Amino acid sequence: MLYHLLYPLHRFVSFFNIFRYITFRAAMAAITAFAISLLLGPGVIRLLKRLKIGENIRREDSARLYELHSKKQDTPTMGGILIITAIICSTLLWADLFNRQIILAVFSTFWLALTGLVDDYLKQVRKKSKGLTATAKLTSQIILGLLLGIILSLDPQNTTRLDIPFLKDVSIELGVFYILFVILVITGSSNAVNLTDGLDGLAIGIVVMVALAFSVLSYVSGNIKFSNYLLIPYIRGSGELSIFCASILGAGLGFLWFNCYPASIFMGDVGSLALGGALGTVAILIKKELLLIIVGGIFVLEALSVILQVISFRFTKRRIFKIAPLHHHFQFMGWPESKVIVRFWIIASLLALFTLVTLKIR
């Protein structure tokens, strides 16, 4: 909005030419989103407490886990509303609103935020302990992936080739399988972040690191000089996604202010599903789907721990981990919650750094 309102004024006042630069608008988007989260946070927490929308720790899920987390009982949840509000408002303020990638990224985020909101509403207000059924959530994710896949496959500017990291000029033509691949990325990334959101600040801290890496990747992918130099696909207009990613970064840091250990608020499914889907959508739009596996390595490990645990128990009646997802396994090993969080953050930061290094490894 500000880009469209203020940049045209550069013809009269040269100062407004600054709104032309994506780097400036991305920085301002991060600051704006952080400020929105920080300023609205206390009010949102008070409102959620007044509405008695709080975390419900279920003893029947795991007696030991209940003992570890019982102090979190009734901590306000659904704080993802705060994150998504900050992201969307900041993006609308600083990004090019007619940019196709921005429209798709915001649409995906809003779609999954709405899915998570319904899930949280059923659990918190209607007191349905499981919320939306797993089938309903998965259906919503599949429909979104299907829509994105169809839109992108019909776009003449989009390619259905899968870029392979580390290899120069090597890609795989997905053809008719492209839509299925998009569905897989959206459902996988959305659910992976959702599974990771189990300790104070864990998921949002990692999301911030992934968003920072993707902000850089979006910028270089949308800059023809940088993309040619780095031998990566040039994607016209994708530079604007760095503003969207910067908004995620700023909103995430603002939320982490309240969500860090010991947390005053949790994001709920409205936040985790939307953030995972947002990152997956960006990866698809900038053709860095496989790099999502590296930069979001912690999310991948968390999801794999659940999948392996289920498969192992179903076929052998034995568990690989003490409990899944993985972060709870380390808690059961005796690690304090804060130690699990910080060590996972350290790994995530190294993975984000390595992801950026891959730009030169070709």
MILUMGU-517739 format. One line per 2 residues: for each residue x, y, z of N, C-alpha, C, O. Coordinates in steps of 0.001 Angstrom, whole numbers, plus 500000, padded with zeros to 6 digits. Atoms other than C-alpha are relative to their C-alpha. Last residue first. Layout:
N
X,Y,Z,X,Y,Z,X,Y,Z,X,Y,Z  ...
END
This chain:
362
500597,500493,501237,527337,474435,492314,501117,499684,499001,500841,499252,497882  499545,501372,500237,528120,475230,495927,499272,499447,498784,498232,498801,498914
498670,499966,500634,527821,479016,495963,500540,498604,499703,501565,498455,499037  500085,499137,501183,524077,479167,496614,501323,500041,499242,501359,500268,498033
500241,500836,501186,524534,476202,498934,499882,500826,498726,500023,500293,497625  498711,500381,500581,526077,478612,501463,499797,499177,498725,500627,499225,497817
499517,498854,500768,522638,480122,502064,501333,499690,499325,501613,500183,498232  500905,499834,501139,521305,476724,503087,500445,501160,499118,500421,501061,497891
499560,500932,501034,524352,476188,505304,499139,500123,498748,499644,499992,497633  498738,499495,500545,523488,479337,507258,500493,499105,498870,500928,499595,497827
500346,498811,500786,519876,478220,507711,501252,500576,499339,501222,500978,498176  500635,500475,501227,521079,474765,508807,499616,501170,499092,499746,501081,497871
498938,500547,500840,523443,476365,511318,499442,499490,498675,500071,499655,497630  499231,498863,500500,520617,478493,512717,501128,499537,499086,501419,500180,498078
500788,499317,501037,518349,475441,512993,500776,501167,499399,500718,501387,498190  499968,500839,501199,521015,473480,514887,499276,500688,498849,499756,500683,497715
498617,499976,500493,521444,476320,517368,500114,499191,498717,500716,499643,497743  499768,498713,500659,517681,476705,517736,501398,500061,499392,501570,500531,498267
500686,500109,501295,517342,472982,518499,500162,501301,499216,500336,501269,497998  499190,500868,500849,519992,473407,521184,499358,499777,498637,500054,499691,497625
498817,499275,500459,518176,476428,522619,500856,499125,499089,501381,499614,498089  500347,498881,500879,514811,474663,522804,501240,500655,499411,501345,500811,498194
500485,500565,501265,516071,471376,524235,499754,501122,498994,500162,501033,497836  498835,500543,500694,518079,473258,526873,499599,499394,498668,500304,499571,497675
499237,498891,500568,515070,475383,527880,501215,499503,499226,501585,500098,498213  500677,499452,501182,512942,472263,528325,500816,501095,499329,500948,501111,498105
500954,498938,499661,515428,470647,530683,499404,500596,498726,500051,500618,497679  499578,498646,500369,517013,467480,529224,498950,501008,500477,497758,500793,500262
499543,499212,498875,516151,464362,531219,500490,501388,499663,500913,502127,500552  498635,500409,499703,515854,461738,528483,500596,500802,501158,501694,500510,501632
500080,501264,499260,512087,462259,528603,501384,499443,500332,501530,498629,501244  500499,499687,498657,512695,465863,527584,499946,498743,500864,500327,498765,502034
498856,499478,499248,514835,464622,524716,499583,500458,501401,500368,500380,502345  499090,501122,499748,511957,462460,523479,501188,500475,500840,501599,499802,501785
500450,500632,498752,509598,465436,523853,500886,498803,500365,501049,498490,501545  499634,499113,498885,511604,467358,521253,499554,499418,501342,500223,499617,502356
498637,500147,499527,511458,464378,518858,500333,500861,501218,501080,500427,502095  498859,499609,500814,507692,464252,518392,501339,500021,500756,501399,499817,501968
499882,499127,501171,507280,461555,519630,498968,501121,500141,497915,500924,500748  501263,499354,500358,507888,459611,522834,500264,500845,498765,501393,501287,498553
500742,500072,498737,510617,457348,524218,498606,500580,499811,497632,500110,500399  499744,498897,499079,511723,456999,520619,499187,499799,501276,498179,499093,501282
498625,499566,500257,511979,453894,518441,500410,501071,501000,501524,501058,501524  499831,498580,500283,508846,452344,519926,501479,500330,499795,502339,499877,500551
498918,499389,499242,508068,448630,519723,500161,501443,499555,499890,501785,498404  500482,499748,498639,504842,446907,518679,501111,500546,500903,501029,500453,502128
499148,500761,499070,506745,445659,515609,499543,500104,501445,500050,499392,502312  499526,501259,500573,504462,446628,512701,500840,499163,500970,500948,497948,500798
501048,500749,500689,502258,449346,514178,500477,498620,499553,499726,497647,499620  500918,500571,499020,504802,450523,516739,498925,499143,499320,498492,498126,499861
499336,500999,499161,507534,450971,514166,499025,499323,500958,499038,498102,501113  499723,501195,500812,505277,452705,511648,500607,498889,500850,500202,497730,500763
501269,500648,500339,503884,455137,514230,500234,498709,499236,499633,497680,499545  500562,500557,498768,507286,455976,515675,498716,499231,499718,498507,498136,500241
499259,501219,499662,508812,456366,512221,499445,499329,501253,499387,498103,501347  500286,501024,501011,506115,458850,511171,500675,498675,500353,500044,497619,500302
501380,500454,499818,506338,460818,514420,499670,498875,499027,499074,497868,499408  500047,500729,498727,510136,461032,514330,498598,499456,500266,498442,498351,500784
499526,501366,500206,509983,461936,510640,499925,499180,501287,499624,497987,501253  501039,500743,500722,507832,464982,511384,500405,498537,499806,499587,497631,499965
501165,500117,499112,510223,466257,514054,498903,499173,499327,498306,498293,499946  499699,501010,498984,513238,465523,511863,498829,499773,500941,498546,498639,501330
499991,501309,500667,511725,467448,508943,500244,498889,501019,499558,497866,500999  501393,500351,500275,510870,470436,511157,499906,498611,499366,499014,497826,499690
500608,500350,498705,514439,470448,512450,498549,499600,499809,498089,498627,500407  499586,501336,499584,515765,470322,508895,499407,499548,501319,499068,498377,501485
500990,500414,499006,513761,473357,507815,500301,498613,500536,499390,497838,500829  500188,498853,499100,516742,474918,506047,498984,499681,501093,499092,500185,502211
498767,499666,499267,517710,471559,504596,499749,501102,501010,500034,500939,502197  499651,501160,499174,514317,470157,503580,501232,500294,500848,501341,499832,501983
500871,499947,498829,513254,473600,502378,500308,498838,500944,500177,498965,502161  499255,499284,498959,516280,473491,500084,499163,500145,501266,499705,500336,502354
499089,500954,499373,514410,470820,498128,500863,500670,501085,501275,500023,502048  500732,500990,499210,511508,473186,497442,500935,499037,500732,500699,498707,501895
498997,500475,499035,513694,476075,496324,499366,498949,500915,499621,498919,502119  499378,501219,500509,511771,476965,493160,501134,499505,500895,502175,499062,500409
498637,499642,500391,511040,480542,494285,500804,498772,499533,502014,498852,499318  499996,498842,500894,507262,480040,494301,501397,500377,499534,501561,500877,498421
500532,500373,501307,507430,476537,495770,500149,501145,499002,500555,500928,497861  499058,500953,500591,509705,477522,498662,499552,499599,498594,500376,499486,497687
498842,499227,500469,507496,480549,499337,501006,499086,499314,501539,499424,498257  500421,499250,501188,504422,478311,499520,501153,500808,499422,501348,500834,498207
500096,500936,501112,506131,475903,501923,499628,500699,498699,500160,500375,497638  498624,500333,500380,507122,478786,504197,500015,499025,498826,500840,499153,497921
499400,498801,500586,503545,480088,504243,501415,499710,499515,501785,500100,498408  500488,499862,501365,502129,476601,504809,500606,501195,499284,500880,501133,498086
499430,501087,500787,504308,476102,507859,499591,500086,498545,500414,499909,497647  498578,499704,500187,503376,479534,509174,500683,498914,499177,501486,499210,498292
499838,498899,500950,499658,478948,508612,501470,500282,499712,501848,500489,498559  500397,500458,501332,499558,475525,510273,500259,501075,498949,500739,500780,497855
499060,501001,500505,501583,476749,513254,499644,499503,498597,500524,499366,497748  498676,499485,500332,499698,479986,513859,500869,498969,499326,501473,499250,498292
500203,498856,500890,496040,478984,513736,501331,500609,499592,501448,501183,498509  499980,500459,501389,497120,475644,515183,499808,501147,499014,500278,501078,497878
501108,500844,500420,497936,477269,518506,500122,499595,498538,501075,499973,497858  500551,499600,501295,500356,480185,518902,498789,499175,499585,497935,499679,498856
499646,500988,501024,501009,479860,522621,499315,500379,498689,498290,501062,498685  501023,500256,501013,501024,482698,525159,500526,498948,499033,501730,498867,498791
501216,499329,499546,502861,483754,528304,498843,499759,499046,497688,500059,499349  500892,499310,500930,505640,481266,527653,498799,500630,500684,498221,500068,501615
501282,500716,500009,508312,480412,530214,498948,500808,499238,498813,502013,499453  500141,500729,498728,510355,480238,528052,500155,500926,501201,501121,501689,501251
498766,500612,499524,509860,482493,525009,499784,499414,501403,498868,499813,502122  500069,501451,500084,506297,483006,523751,501257,499301,500517,501274,498081,500677
500981,500499,499019,505865,486645,524793,500002,498466,500092,499562,497896,501090  499874,499164,498804,508924,488143,523087,499096,499475,501118,499458,499502,502295
499039,500688,499141,508732,485235,520638,500246,500765,501291,500597,500170,502311  500732,501031,499263,505604,486862,519208,500919,499272,500974,500503,498908,502074
500927,499337,499091,507533,489982,518263,499219,499003,500834,498996,499218,502026  499208,499458,498896,510359,487899,516826,499108,500698,501024,499326,500586,502231
499531,501102,499170,507873,485909,514758,500816,500478,501189,500651,499973,502299  501142,500459,499199,506107,489010,513486,500419,498882,500936,499964,498811,502078
500339,498976,499006,509436,490457,512382,498862,499583,500905,498921,499769,502120  498893,499854,499050,510612,487270,510658,499640,500983,501111,499794,500675,502293
500045,501185,499147,507237,486599,509041,501074,500102,501083,500828,499808,502252  501158,499809,499125,507207,490181,507760,499840,498809,500943,499510,498982,502117
499559,499069,498958,510721,489678,506412,498868,500285,500978,499104,500477,502171  499180,500770,499054,509444,486625,504552,500501,500881,501139,500581,500441,502286
500900,500909,499286,506697,488715,502930,500766,499204,501054,500310,499070,502189  500769,499128,499105,509198,491428,502038,499030,499162,500827,498861,499391,502024
499086,499713,498889,511585,488823,500602,499323,500920,501011,499649,500893,502198  500222,500981,498933,508594,487654,498575,500962,500196,501169,500698,499736,502279
500994,499471,499066,508840,490892,496589,499721,499030,501149,499283,499443,502222  499326,499169,499014,512039,489565,495036,499043,500574,501033,499423,500809,502179
499902,500717,498729,509935,486897,493365,500735,500781,501076,500670,500427,502253  500922,499530,498975,508863,489329,490660,500136,499329,501342,499491,499742,502305
500429,498614,500084,510521,487477,487787,498981,500332,501090,497967,499649,501235  501458,500027,499925,511975,484168,488817,499514,501442,500107,499644,502079,501152
500524,498648,499789,515599,483729,487775,498479,499944,499940,497907,499434,498976  501083,499521,500868,516656,480103,488226,499572,501427,500362,499345,501745,501530
501279,500498,499505,520003,479726,490021,498897,500554,499111,499094,501578,498457  500467,501136,500819,523465,480032,488505,498744,499347,500575,498621,498122,500613
500054,501170,499126,524785,482268,491318,499499,498747,499283,499433,497668,499872  498684,500202,499388,525884,484996,488885,500040,498718,500827,501033,497990,500804
499088,500449,501055,522733,484643,486796,501389,499704,500565,502034,498729,500180  500394,501362,500384,520538,484804,489902,500908,499450,498901,501262,498271,498922
499593,500956,498972,522426,487803,491284,499691,498564,499581,500505,497661,499777  498531,499997,499932,522138,489810,488066,500490,498958,501000,501397,498180,500704
499440,500700,501154,518506,488839,487399,501517,499933,500039,502106,498960,499571  499039,499042,500544,517335,489753,490888,500770,499309,498882,501502,498351,499130
500716,498971,500737,514167,487862,491824,500894,501076,499421,500408,502028,498811  500744,500652,501078,515981,484694,492851,499275,501015,499128,499058,500775,497940
499051,500336,501065,518500,486784,494818,499294,499310,498827,499715,499456,497679  499402,498788,500576,515743,488438,496852,500921,499655,498836,500830,500266,497771
501011,499337,500835,513728,485272,497415,500594,501206,499287,500314,501452,498113  500183,500814,501207,516805,483399,498650,498986,500639,499048,499167,500608,497830
498812,499836,500837,517629,486201,501100,499840,499250,498684,500148,499785,497619  500028,498605,500416,514090,486271,502493,501183,500293,499074,501041,500976,498060
500858,499899,501179,514102,482482,502506,499871,501448,499500,499644,501683,498313  499317,500634,501131,517080,482442,504871,499184,500147,498721,499736,500445,497662
498834,499172,500333,515442,484968,507207,500724,499429,498792,501072,500164,497868  500499,498815,500701,512127,483081,507095,501147,500917,499586,501122,501489,498497
500351,500430,501354,513879,479828,508012,499536,501199,499175,499893,501327,498004  498751,500298,500705,515506,481496,511009,499744,499577,498561,500464,499988,497651
499285,498742,500223,512237,483078,512181,501270,499758,499191,501567,500512,498264  500687,499331,501108,510395,479762,511742,500707,501308,499652,500869,501631,498475
499500,500637,501217,513008,478127,513988,499358,500635,498770,500021,500821,497750  498598,499652,500143,512268,480580,516803,500599,499430,498727,501373,500101,498046
499925,498639,500552,508535,480230,516215,501442,500453,499834,501754,501202,498907  500406,499920,501402,508681,476451,516596,500187,501402,499433,500703,501556,498326
499246,500890,500884,510702,476305,519814,499651,500229,498534,500527,500550,497730  499130,499284,500922,509366,479364,521627,500718,499137,498987,501405,499667,498114
500065,498533,499999,507963,477396,524546,501020,500608,499045,502227,500490,499257  499237,499409,498904,507809,473717,523618,500018,501514,499839,499849,502030,498734
500345,500685,498763,505298,471752,521520,500740,500507,501215,500417,500128,502340  500495,499010,499037,505104,473541,518183,499541,499313,501288,498346,499163,501543
498862,499435,499264,507259,471092,516242,499552,500945,501101,500296,501202,502048  499463,501024,499105,504257,469009,515155,501132,500549,500866,501331,500090,501991
501018,500287,498990,502508,472066,513685,500498,498986,501025,500233,499132,502218  499926,498900,499034,505678,473102,511892,499007,499771,501132,499293,500063,502293
498709,500090,499312,505840,469673,510250,500149,501105,501041,500606,500855,502156  500088,500959,498891,502116,469669,509436,501294,499918,500792,501263,499695,502003
501008,499542,499044,502311,472834,507348,499932,499084,501217,499916,499555,502354  499460,498855,499252,505566,471883,505653,499024,500476,501063,499433,500825,502170
498836,500369,499203,504346,468423,504650,500513,501138,500852,500759,500958,502045  500447,500822,498860,500872,469460,503543,501170,499648,500909,501039,499664,502133
500896,499224,499140,502177,472306,501380,499579,499200,501228,499653,499700,502350  499230,498954,499325,505144,470392,499962,499125,500773,500984,499538,501031,502115
499095,500622,499029,503108,467273,499164,500771,501045,500791,500916,500917,502007  500831,500470,498890,500341,469281,497479,500875,499410,501102,500655,499674,502284
500402,498793,499264,502942,471045,495337,499155,499618,501210,499353,500159,502298  498820,499552,499259,504412,467667,494344,499678,501236,500829,500104,501340,501979
499861,500893,498849,500990,466338,493381,501181,500420,500867,501127,500327,502093  501080,499662,499069,500510,469396,491166,500080,499129,501245,499907,499622,502360
499690,498744,499316,503906,468856,489523,498947,500357,501049,499292,500770,502157  499860,500260,498566,503263,465186,488752,500262,501278,500804,500395,501241,502027
501329,500201,499430,501881,466019,485299,500058,499748,501511,499041,499846,502198  501122,500180,500908,505253,467429,484267,498670,499872,500722,498298,500746,501505
501032,500744,499286,507853,466979,486975,498763,499756,499151,498040,498782,499362  501307,499592,500496,510817,467978,484806,498924,499123,500647,498875,497915,500418
500860,501122,500392,513907,467421,486914,498648,500545,499557,498015,501315,500279  501357,499931,499469,516677,469991,487198,499206,498815,499464,499601,498165,498495
500632,501317,499906,520423,470249,486686,498626,500152,500645,498507,500704,501739  500843,500235,501174,521980,473480,485412,499384,498598,499985,499196,498001,498925
500185,498895,500935,524684,473388,488085,499174,499558,498800,499470,498546,498164  499675,500363,501363,524268,470826,490858,499668,501139,499046,498583,501717,499112
498611,500458,500127,524487,471663,494568,500411,499684,498561,501605,499584,498278  498909,499276,499347,520685,472012,494884,501348,499323,499743,501413,498120,499490
499226,500873,499120,518420,470357,492273,501149,500790,500629,502018,501275,499905  498580,499651,499960,515762,472628,490711,500716,499128,501035,500209,498937,502140
499521,500003,498621,512420,470913,490109,501504,500235,500005,502271,499407,499514  498729,500683,499761,510911,471791,486735,500409,500161,501464,500164,501196,502084
500302,501163,499163,507229,472702,486444,501256,499165,500245,501168,497990,500602  499485,501248,500525,508083,476166,485191,499683,498864,500963,499657,499056,502179
499532,500981,499027,506080,479306,485829,500505,498747,499294,500005,498376,498232  498725,499537,499442,505826,482259,483478,500585,498991,500982,501749,499097,501368
498924,500153,501003,503170,480505,481366,501366,500443,500516,502395,500026,499986  499310,498720,500165,500980,480116,484482,501148,499831,499014,502067,499054,499273
500623,499282,501124,498727,477079,484062,500670,501332,499705,500378,501966,498691  499781,500805,501207,500972,474873,486236,499407,500666,498766,499880,500436,497652
498608,499887,500441,501128,477623,488854,500264,499210,498726,501040,499645,497876  499704,498611,500374,497363,478016,489200,501406,500120,499425,501611,500766,498397
500705,499708,501256,496768,474247,489140,500339,501401,499507,500629,501602,498328  499404,500775,501069,499423,473558,491775,499375,500299,498650,500078,500438,497649
498705,499391,500338,498247,476391,493998,500641,499274,498818,501175,499905,497905  500244,498686,500613,494658,475129,493881,501298,500662,499562,501400,501170,498446
500582,500232,501320,495695,471521,494515,499767,501322,499265,500088,501452,498084  498920,500429,500885,497957,472531,497386,499523,499780,498586,500224,500105,497628
499142,498840,500227,495082,474464,498970,501141,499636,499050,501426,500374,498107  500735,499089,500893,492719,471529,498479,500845,501228,499686,500902,501674,498541
499949,500565,501358,495306,469161,499969,499297,500915,499005,499787,501127,497896  498650,499814,500521,495763,471350,503032,500122,499500,498569,500777,500125,497735
499802,498568,500218,492018,471558,503647,501368,500281,499390,501491,501091,498471  500794,499643,501181,491672,467798,503192,500178,501470,499652,500341,501823,498484
499236,500438,501164,494511,467199,505656,499273,500358,498707,499903,500733,497718  498833,499118,500159,492761,469300,508265,500799,499636,498752,501230,500506,497995
500471,498669,500390,489449,467496,507739,501170,500956,499775,501189,501707,498800  500451,500057,501396,491060,464051,507775,499571,501368,499502,499873,501747,498370
498788,500004,500822,492960,464786,510986,499627,499998,498514,500315,500606,497693  499433,501328,500203,489621,465645,512573,501244,500119,499117,501388,501073,498352
500277,500562,501314,489102,469235,513578,500595,498603,499909,501642,498334,500497  500194,498964,501016,489320,469825,517307,499559,499407,498678,498780,498454,498645
499176,500272,501188,490633,466810,519236,499846,501063,498911,500587,501058,497928  498586,500156,499658,489384,467894,522686,500905,499814,498791,502056,500249,498822
499742,501280,500649,486058,469230,521438,501503,499761,500082,502278,500430,499399  499479,501017,499072,485470,471954,524015,500063,498599,499384,499878,497594,500070
500997,501080,500032,483308,474093,521690,500412,498812,500861,499648,497863,501038  501332,499439,499741,485315,477175,522634,498939,498902,500056,498099,498879,500956
500025,499058,498884,488872,475899,522992,498606,500492,500368,498299,500664,501548  499353,500498,498786,489013,472739,520909,499776,500927,501189,499507,500462,502297
500689,501218,499568,486463,473654,518242,500586,499471,501307,499857,498971,502163  501334,499623,499511,487829,477184,518034,499255,498778,500534,498639,498824,501599
499846,499450,498645,491405,475906,517754,498656,500364,500613,498435,500163,501807  499522,501085,499139,490503,473726,514750,500117,500474,501451,499645,499804,502369
501155,500881,499786,488465,476497,513141,500386,498873,500952,499625,498523,501854  500928,499273,499136,491369,478896,513615,498769,499154,500315,498306,499119,501455
499538,500112,498623,493811,476384,512197,499076,500686,500986,498904,500226,502115  500123,501424,499634,491818,476118,508978,500401,499797,501455,499700,499125,502212
501433,500233,499797,491477,479909,508838,499745,498548,500394,498905,498271,501250  500318,499355,498723,495226,480276,509314,498528,499784,500333,498173,499548,501488
499624,500928,498936,495663,477712,506549,499795,500601,501389,499562,499874,502354  500766,501252,500116,493699,479785,504062,500300,499066,501171,499390,498555,501823
501340,499740,499473,495182,483104,505257,499159,498724,499989,498411,498462,500931  499889,499755,498559,498738,481898,504745,498624,500171,500625,498339,499601,501678
499689,501279,499362,497948,480435,501341,500051,500143,501516,499535,499303,502253  501173,500868,500113,496246,483658,500184,500226,498674,500725,499353,498215,501463
500965,499514,499015,499108,485810,501473,498751,499127,500002,498196,498832,501061  499441,500247,498666,501652,483727,499567,499022,500429,501090,498820,499708,502067
500077,501433,499701,499526,483604,496406,500508,499690,501408,499943,498845,502102  501412,500369,499901,498954,487374,496349,499867,498531,500403,499072,498193,501279
500504,499472,498727,502610,488067,497082,498547,499593,500208,498159,499209,501312  499460,500821,498921,503708,485779,494255,499501,500454,501366,499209,499629,502232
500662,501303,499968,501383,487466,491762,500478,499147,501161,499669,498502,501827  499038,501049,500300,502586,490995,492548,499354,498631,500194,498770,498358,501243
500401,500595,501275,499703,493455,492422,500963,498898,499572,500833,498342,498481  501237,500762,499834,500016,494294,496121,499514,499355,498708,498627,498502,498737
500755,499692,501208,503651,495338,495743,498756,499120,499998,498852,497908,499805  499768,500763,501228,504855,494928,499310,499191,500554,498824,498278,501361,498997
498699,499772,500623,505195,497417,502185,500227,499281,498678,501143,499646,497941  499469,498647,499914,501796,497971,503784,501210,500208,499094,501337,501258,498464
500870,499115,500775,500074,494778,502641,500511,501442,500002,500282,502181,499044  499822,500301,501422,503027,492732,503883,499168,500935,499139,499650,501447,498129
498697,499489,500408,502971,494454,507267,500247,499763,498516,500763,500636,497819  500034,498534,499978,499247,493904,507699,501316,500590,499506,501322,501530,498712
500827,499522,501108,499466,490263,506591,499971,501522,499948,500090,502101,498868  499421,500351,501305,502390,489357,508810,499217,500622,498858,499785,501261,497972
498787,499204,500213,501191,491240,511905,500602,499735,498626,501045,500664,497950  500407,498593,500168,497690,489771,511679,501198,500871,499688,501147,501708,498787
500542,499893,501354,499143,486287,511130,499539,501435,499718,499716,501941,498610  498932,500147,500991,501319,486555,514230,499476,500258,498594,500071,501021,497834
499118,498834,499899,498565,487931,516490,501076,499950,498924,501355,500959,498275  500784,498879,500562,496062,485302,515340,500842,501258,499978,500796,502032,499022
499666,499904,501410,498781,482746,516055,499216,501092,499286,499645,501609,498254  499220,498795,500245,498185,483561,519692,500451,500145,498566,500964,501193,498173
500542,499316,501191,495471,480903,519655,500713,501313,499745,500177,502193,499072  499581,500533,501289,496610,479947,523181,499234,500723,498886,498502,501677,499150
500755,499590,501189,496478,481544,526628,500573,499416,498710,501789,499408,498517  499258,498913,500650,498220,479478,529348,499263,500379,498715,498918,499491,497936
500772,498753,500111,495412,477414,530930,500819,501187,499494,500314,502310,499490  501460,500090,500066,497736,474547,531957,499370,501385,500014,499711,502223,500849
500445,499217,501157,501368,475401,531309,498484,499980,499842,497930,500624,498951  499974,498580,499629,502363,474276,534827,499534,500904,498854,499256,502085,499063
501226,499649,499274,501231,470766,533891,499944,501475,500378,498860,502048,500498  500625,498802,500583,503953,470505,531260,498773,500487,500772,498079,501395,500314
499000,499037,500479,506446,468035,532763,499367,501333,499606,499975,502390,499770  499228,499522,498850,503828,466171,534815,501000,501076,499588,501205,502049,500314
500888,499138,499217,501498,465943,531821,500750,500575,501201,500592,501749,501533  500011,498719,500699,504356,464580,529723,499116,500999,500739,499415,502192,500783
498711,499350,499745,504819,461843,532304,500072,501365,499336,500592,502319,499915  499934,499576,498598,501136,460938,532333,501299,500753,500283,501306,501757,500996
498754,500512,499422,500940,460872,528541,500115,500535,501416,500188,501747,501621  499061,500123,501117,497869,461516,526359,501325,499399,500461,501883,498527,499794
500189,501280,500657,495480,460739,529243,500927,499802,498802,501171,498667,498393  499271,501056,499304,496891,463595,531321,499914,498666,499246,500856,497874,499269
500793,501210,499772,495707,466157,528782,500855,498922,500649,501856,498486,500080  499032,501095,499931,497258,469636,529019,499257,498737,500412,498704,498671,501510
500541,501106,499215,494622,472143,527907,500987,498838,499946,501121,498181,498914  499471,501324,500334,496134,475425,526777,499414,498950,500936,499314,499153,502146
498690,500372,499491,493928,478444,527374,500381,498576,499630,499537,497757,499264  499467,500819,501088,491007,480320,525850,501436,499654,500367,502363,500410,500075
499625,501324,499479,489330,481541,529031,500393,499042,498880,500040,497863,498885  500876,500942,500689,487704,484475,527202,500250,498562,500433,499564,497637,499996
501374,499652,499639,489270,486823,529740,499006,499046,499360,497977,498724,499955  500220,500407,498603,492607,485066,529376,498561,500260,500417,497942,499442,501096
500087,501459,499991,492406,485355,525588,499787,499466,501414,499067,498488,501616  501270,500396,500601,491630,489064,525875,499819,498487,500052,498745,497998,500403
501078,499691,499039,494504,489701,528293,498656,499543,499472,497852,498994,500225  499865,500928,498872,496959,487903,526005,498888,500226,501020,498285,499274,501516
500476,501306,500467,495695,489812,522957,500055,498985,501141,499135,498185,501308  501457,499940,500108,496089,493118,524798,499407,498674,499570,498363,498260,500074
500603,499977,498659,499642,492279,525869,498484,500019,499971,497838,499356,500783  499838,501215,499210,500613,491234,522317,499340,500031,501366,498546,499140,501667
501295,500650,499826,499172,494168,520378,500059,498798,500935,499036,498346,501450  500990,499069,499460,502202,496414,520777,498662,499327,500289,498003,499644,501280
499603,499549,498662,504877,493746,520407,498932,500875,500633,498670,500772,501831  500046,501118,499049,503218,491961,517508,500268,500473,501420,499589,500066,502362
501404,500404,499867,502524,495205,515623,499864,498889,501039,498996,498943,501910  500682,498994,499193,506053,496484,516308,498537,499632,500229,498014,499803,501330
499536,500136,498614,507639,493271,515043,499245,500962,500914,498810,500587,502003  500624,501218,499471,505513,493363,511889,500406,499778,501456,499585,499372,502279
501441,499760,499836,506515,496980,511256,499309,498791,500625,498514,498931,501555  500168,499097,498855,510213,496328,511853,498522,500227,500293,498102,500233,501451
499614,500743,498793,510207,493312,509519,499773,500852,501244,499239,500367,502242  501049,500995,499757,508264,495222,506867,500296,499212,501265,499398,498951,502065
501112,499302,499375,510651,498166,507181,498845,499047,500298,498135,499217,501289  499584,499613,498650,513626,495916,506499,498859,500678,500746,498637,500412,501927
499937,501233,499211,511833,494334,503536,500391,500323,501450,499806,499789,502392  501365,500374,499624,510864,497761,502202,499968,498714,500821,499111,498546,501689
500548,499022,499055,514452,498980,502302,498620,499571,500468,498321,499614,501661  499271,500151,498737,515833,495815,500691,499466,500954,501060,499327,500575,502223
500572,501116,499249,513122,495882,498018,500678,499853,501358,500021,499533,502349  499046,501052,499642,514218,499308,496813,499367,498940,500896,498803,499245,501947
499772,500884,501134,511651,501441,495001,500816,498778,500413,500717,497722,499788  501039,501033,499965,510451,502951,498250,500103,499036,498818,499411,498019,498764
499563,501071,499104,513769,504831,498435,498990,498857,500052,499359,497717,500337  499422,501046,500840,512703,506859,495397,500447,498804,500832,500622,497701,500314
500946,501108,500110,510522,508779,497848,500485,498898,499059,499845,497853,498946  499934,500853,498820,513483,510985,498761,499135,498748,499842,499508,497666,500296
499111,501136,500239,513652,512321,495181,500065,499027,501181,500382,497852,500999  499042,499942,498893,510597,514526,495721,500871,498757,499924,500370,497643,500069
500022,498630,499473,508466,515305,492661,501019,500201,501128,501641,501257,501243  499889,499092,501140,508932,512254,490471,500037,501454,500445,500484,502336,499713
498568,499766,500243,509627,510276,493638,500221,500927,498814,501298,501503,498661  499614,498637,499635,505943,510786,494513,501471,500293,499744,501907,501436,499880
500234,499072,501118,505036,507632,492563,500415,501437,500299,500637,502222,499377  498953,500077,501020,506783,505631,495358,499735,500941,498816,500680,501565,498333
498874,499085,499812,504483,506924,498083,501054,499954,498903,501684,500969,498607  500357,498614,499668,501016,505519,497480,501178,500953,499943,501046,502087,499482
500821,499428,501069,501836,502291,495629,499672,501466,500253,499543,502246,499310  499220,500024,501236,504712,501365,497945,499228,500682,498875,499786,501489,498132
499115,498835,499943,502714,502474,500991,500852,500086,498740,501175,501178,498273  500823,498799,500000,500000,500000,500000,500866,501263,500000,500671,502165,499185
END
